Amino acid sequence: MAVELNHTIIHSRDKRESAEFLAHVLGLGIGAEWGPFIQLDMSNGVALDFVTLPAKMAESIVPQHYAFLISDEEFDAAFERIRARGITYYADPQMQRVNEINHEHSGRGLYFRDPSGHGMEIITRPYGHTEDA
């Protein structure tokens, strides 16, 4: 039996703002609005469905973490879009090393927040990767 993640719902203060923000950073297009969702399709078939929470609920969004494995070329392009837009980025998940990238797992990575406060990460190598592996 093959089990795959098909989609997940990301709670947002404004689904369009959040979907467009992440799509811009990753260089993706957004899907059409479908019911209460705006979908962002990843190349591995997983969809991120952004939904706007009612105002009272949106105040208490629990930040989640989303990590995206991208190529070195995609990282360069995303990093340039992040810097061009003035988005604060960090080298570490605690978000202490401001405006630095990391070189963990024989690659590069960085963290940033989306408009709803979720922690986003882009990496060029999966965790545990080494040049010798």
C-alpha positions as a Markdown table, in Angstrom:
| # | Residue | x | y | z |
|---|---|---|---|---|
| 1 | Met | 0.0 | 0.0 | 0.0 |
| 2 | Ala | 1.3 | 3.4 | -0.9 |
| 3 | Val | 0.5 | 6.3 | 1.4 |
| 4 | Glu | 1.1 | 9.8 | 0.2 |
| 5 | Leu | 0.2 | 13.2 | 1.6 |
| 6 | Asn | -2.3 | 14.7 | -0.8 |
| 7 | His | -3.0 | 18.1 | 0.7 |
| 8 | Thr | -3.0 | 20.1 | 3.9 |
| 9 | Ile | -5.0 | 23.2 | 4.9 |
| 10 | Ile | -3.1 | 26.3 | 6.1 |
| 11 | His | -5.0 | 28.6 | 8.3 |
| 12 | Ser | -4.6 | 32.3 | 7.3 |
| 13 | Arg | -5.8 | 35.7 | 8.2 |
| 14 | Asp | -6.2 | 36.3 | 4.4 |
| 15 | Lys | -6.0 | 33.3 | 2.2 |
| 16 | Arg | -5.2 | 35.3 | -1.0 |
| 17 | Glu | -2.5 | 37.3 | 0.7 |
| 18 | Ser | -0.8 | 34.2 | 2.2 |
| 19 | Ala | -1.1 | 32.1 | -1.0 |
| 20 | Glu | 0.2 | 34.9 | -3.2 |
| 21 | Phe | 3.1 | 35.6 | -0.7 |
| 22 | Leu | 4.3 | 32.0 | -0.8 |
| 23 | Ala | 3.7 | 31.6 | -4.5 |
| 24 | His | 5.8 | 34.7 | -5.1 |
| 25 | Val | 8.7 | 33.5 | -2.9 |
| 26 | Leu | 8.7 | 30.0 | -4.5 |
| 27 | Gly | 8.1 | 31.2 | -8.1 |
| 28 | Leu | 4.8 | 29.4 | -8.4 |
| 29 | Gly | 1.3 | 30.3 | -9.7 |
| 30 | Ile | -1.7 | 30.0 | -7.5 |
| 31 | Gly | -4.8 | 27.9 | -8.4 |
| 32 | Ala | -8.3 | 29.1 | -8.8 |
| 33 | Glu | -10.4 | 29.8 | -5.7 |
| 34 | Trp | -12.3 | 26.6 | -4.8 |
| 35 | Gly | -14.9 | 26.9 | -2.2 |
| 36 | Pro | -13.3 | 28.5 | 0.8 |
| 37 | Phe | -9.7 | 27.6 | -0.4 |
| 38 | Ile | -7.0 | 28.9 | -2.7 |
| 39 | Gln | -4.7 | 26.1 | -3.7 |
| 40 | Leu | -1.0 | 26.1 | -4.3 |
| 41 | Asp | 0.3 | 23.0 | -6.0 |
| 42 | Met | 3.7 | 21.6 | -5.3 |
| 43 | Ser | 5.6 | 19.7 | -7.9 |
| 44 | Asn | 5.4 | 16.4 | -6.0 |
| 45 | Gly | 1.5 | 16.4 | -6.2 |
| 46 | Val | 0.9 | 17.8 | -2.7 |
| 47 | Ala | -1.5 | 20.8 | -2.5 |
| 48 | Leu | -1.5 | 23.6 | 0.1 |
| 49 | Asp | -5.0 | 24.8 | 0.6 |
| 50 | Phe | -5.1 | 28.3 | 2.1 |
| 51 | Val | -8.3 | 29.2 | 4.0 |
| 52 | Thr | -9.2 | 32.5 | 5.7 |
| 53 | Leu | -10.3 | 32.0 | 9.3 |
| 54 | Pro | -13.1 | 34.2 | 10.8 |
| 55 | Ala | -11.6 | 37.3 | 12.5 |
| 56 | Lys | -12.0 | 36.0 | 16.0 |
| 57 | Met | -10.3 | 32.7 | 15.2 |
| 58 | Ala | -7.6 | 34.4 | 13.0 |
| 59 | Glu | -6.3 | 36.2 | 16.1 |
| 60 | Ser | -5.2 | 32.9 | 17.6 |
| 61 | Ile | -3.7 | 31.1 | 14.6 |
| 62 | Val | -1.1 | 28.6 | 15.9 |
| 63 | Pro | 2.0 | 29.0 | 13.8 |
| 64 | Gln | 3.0 | 25.9 | 11.9 |
| 65 | His | 6.2 | 25.1 | 10.1 |
| 66 | Tyr | 6.4 | 24.3 | 6.4 |
| 67 | Ala | 9.7 | 23.3 | 4.7 |
| 68 | Phe | 10.2 | 23.3 | 1.0 |
| 69 | Leu | 13.0 | 21.3 | -0.7 |
| 70 | Ile | 14.1 | 23.2 | -3.8 |
| 71 | Ser | 17.1 | 23.1 | -6.2 |
| 72 | Asp | 20.1 | 25.4 | -5.9 |
| 73 | Glu | 18.8 | 27.4 | -8.9 |
| 74 | Glu | 15.4 | 27.8 | -7.3 |
| 75 | Phe | 17.0 | 28.8 | -4.0 |
| 76 | Asp | 19.0 | 31.5 | -5.7 |
| 77 | Ala | 15.8 | 32.9 | -7.4 |
| 78 | Ala | 13.7 | 32.6 | -4.2 |
| 79 | Phe | 16.5 | 34.2 | -2.1 |
| 80 | Glu | 16.6 | 37.1 | -4.6 |
| 81 | Arg | 12.8 | 37.5 | -4.4 |
| 82 | Ile | 13.0 | 37.5 | -0.6 |
| 83 | Arg | 15.7 | 40.2 | -0.5 |
| 84 | Ala | 14.0 | 42.3 | -3.2 |
| 85 | Arg | 10.8 | 42.3 | -1.2 |
| 86 | Gly | 12.6 | 43.1 | 2.1 |
| 87 | Ile | 11.4 | 40.0 | 3.8 |
| 88 | Thr | 13.4 | 39.3 | 7.0 |
| 89 | Tyr | 15.0 | 35.9 | 6.9 |
| 90 | Tyr | 17.0 | 33.8 | 9.3 |
| 91 | Ala | 19.6 | 31.0 | 9.3 |
| 92 | Asp | 18.0 | 29.2 | 12.2 |
| 93 | Pro | 14.6 | 27.9 | 13.2 |
| 94 | Gln | 14.7 | 30.0 | 16.4 |
| 95 | Met | 15.0 | 33.0 | 14.1 |
| 96 | Gln | 17.9 | 34.5 | 16.0 |
| 97 | Arg | 20.5 | 34.7 | 13.1 |
| 98 | Val | 18.8 | 37.6 | 11.2 |
| 99 | Asn | 19.5 | 38.1 | 7.5 |
| 100 | Glu | 21.8 | 35.0 | 7.3 |
| 101 | Ile | 21.4 | 31.7 | 5.5 |
| 102 | Asn | 22.7 | 28.4 | 6.7 |
| 103 | His | 24.8 | 25.8 | 5.0 |
| 104 | Glu | 23.5 | 22.7 | 6.8 |
| 105 | His | 23.3 | 19.2 | 5.4 |
| 106 | Ser | 25.7 | 20.1 | 2.6 |
| 107 | Gly | 23.3 | 22.7 | 1.2 |
| 108 | Arg | 21.7 | 26.0 | 1.9 |
| 109 | Gly | 18.6 | 27.0 | 3.8 |
| 110 | Leu | 16.8 | 29.9 | 5.4 |
| 111 | Tyr | 13.6 | 30.6 | 7.4 |
| 112 | Phe | 11.0 | 33.4 | 7.1 |
| 113 | Arg | 7.5 | 34.1 | 8.3 |
| 114 | Asp | 4.4 | 34.3 | 6.1 |
| 115 | Pro | 1.7 | 37.0 | 6.6 |
| 116 | Ser | -0.2 | 34.8 | 9.1 |
| 117 | Gly | 3.0 | 34.1 | 11.2 |
| 118 | His | 3.7 | 30.5 | 9.9 |
| 119 | Gly | 7.4 | 29.6 | 9.8 |
| 120 | Met | 8.5 | 28.8 | 6.3 |
| 121 | Glu | 11.8 | 27.2 | 5.4 |
| 122 | Ile | 13.5 | 26.7 | 2.0 |
| 123 | Ile | 16.4 | 24.1 | 1.8 |
| 124 | Thr | 18.5 | 22.7 | -1.0 |
| 125 | Arg | 19.3 | 19.4 | 0.6 |
| 126 | Pro | 17.1 | 17.2 | 2.8 |
| 127 | Tyr | 18.0 | 16.9 | 6.5 |
| 128 | Gly | 20.7 | 14.3 | 7.1 |
| 129 | His | 22.2 | 14.7 | 3.6 |
| 130 | Thr | 25.9 | 14.8 | 3.4 |
| 131 | Glu | 28.2 | 15.1 | 0.4 |
| 132 | Asp | 29.4 | 11.6 | 1.0 |
| 133 | Ala | 25.9 | 10.1 | 1.1 |
